[in-house]
């Protein structure tokens, strides 16, 4: 990791090793698999739960249950109207 100190901030730049084209192709193929998506979702959920625990421990309000969506009955005018041909 490289660090640059400016007048106001420290900037860090991560230097990554270069791998072969074969490695990069295989890694890209791995990222495209559904197993990776499942693992990424699990990691995200763990980080979110840990953050929420810290948030609440610091006095933050716990999350509130809310409806994600609500099904509405059909509009009366759309029920009686037949499609035009």
C-alpha positions as CSV (number, residue, x, y, z in Angstrom):
1,X,0.0,0.0,0.0
2,X,1.3,3.4,-0.9
3,X,0.7,6.5,1.3
4,X,0.9,10.1,0.1
5,X,0.7,12.8,2.7
6,X,-0.7,16.1,1.5
7,X,-1.3,19.3,3.5
8,X,-4.7,18.1,4.7
9,X,-5.2,14.4,4.1
10,X,-3.3,11.1,3.9
11,X,-4.1,9.4,0.6
12,X,-3.6,5.6,0.4
13,X,-3.4,3.7,-2.9
14,X,-3.6,0.0,-2.9
15,X,-1.2,-1.6,-5.3
16,X,-2.5,-4.9,-6.7
17,X,-0.3,-7.6,-8.1
18,X,-0.9,-8.5,-11.8
19,X,-1.8,-12.0,-12.5
20,X,-1.8,-13.9,-15.8
21,X,-4.5,-13.6,-18.4
22,X,-5.6,-17.1,-17.6
23,X,-6.0,-16.3,-13.9
24,X,-8.0,-13.1,-14.7
25,X,-10.3,-15.1,-17.0
26,X,-10.9,-17.8,-14.5
27,X,-11.5,-15.2,-11.8
28,X,-14.0,-13.4,-14.0
29,X,-15.7,-16.7,-14.7
30,X,-15.9,-17.4,-10.9
31,X,-17.4,-13.9,-10.3
32,X,-20.1,-14.7,-12.9
33,X,-21.3,-17.9,-11.0
34,X,-24.3,-17.9,-8.8
35,X,-22.2,-19.4,-6.0
36,X,-20.3,-16.1,-5.8
37,X,-23.5,-14.1,-5.7
38,X,-24.7,-16.2,-2.8
39,X,-21.4,-15.8,-0.9
40,X,-21.4,-12.0,-1.6
41,X,-25.0,-11.7,-0.4
42,X,-24.1,-13.6,2.8
43,X,-21.1,-11.4,3.4
44,X,-23.2,-8.2,2.8
45,X,-25.9,-9.5,5.3
46,X,-23.2,-10.2,7.9
47,X,-21.7,-6.7,7.5
48,X,-25.1,-5.1,7.7
49,X,-26.1,-7.0,10.8
50,X,-22.7,-6.1,12.5
51,X,-23.2,-2.5,11.5
52,X,-26.7,-2.5,12.8
53,X,-25.6,-4.0,16.2
54,X,-22.9,-1.3,16.5
55,X,-25.4,1.4,15.5
56,X,-27.8,0.3,18.2
57,X,-25.1,-0.1,20.8
58,X,-24.1,3.5,20.1
59,X,-27.7,4.6,20.8
60,X,-29.1,4.6,17.3
61,X,-32.7,3.6,16.7
62,X,-33.4,0.0,15.7
63,X,-34.9,-0.6,12.3
64,X,-38.6,-0.4,12.0
65,X,-40.7,-3.0,10.2
66,X,-42.2,-1.5,7.1
67,X,-44.2,-2.8,4.1
68,X,-42.1,-3.3,1.1
69,X,-45.1,-3.3,-1.2
70,X,-48.8,-3.3,-0.9
71,X,-51.3,-5.0,-3.3
72,X,-54.2,-2.7,-4.2
73,X,-57.5,-3.8,-5.5
74,X,-58.1,-3.2,-9.2
75,X,-59.4,0.2,-10.1
76,X,-63.2,0.1,-10.7
77,X,-63.0,1.8,-14.1
78,X,-60.5,-0.8,-15.4
79,X,-62.6,-3.8,-14.3
80,X,-65.7,-2.8,-16.2
81,X,-63.9,-1.5,-19.3
82,X,-63.2,-4.1,-22.0
83,X,-60.1,-3.8,-24.1
84,X,-60.6,-2.1,-27.4
85,X,-59.7,-3.9,-30.6
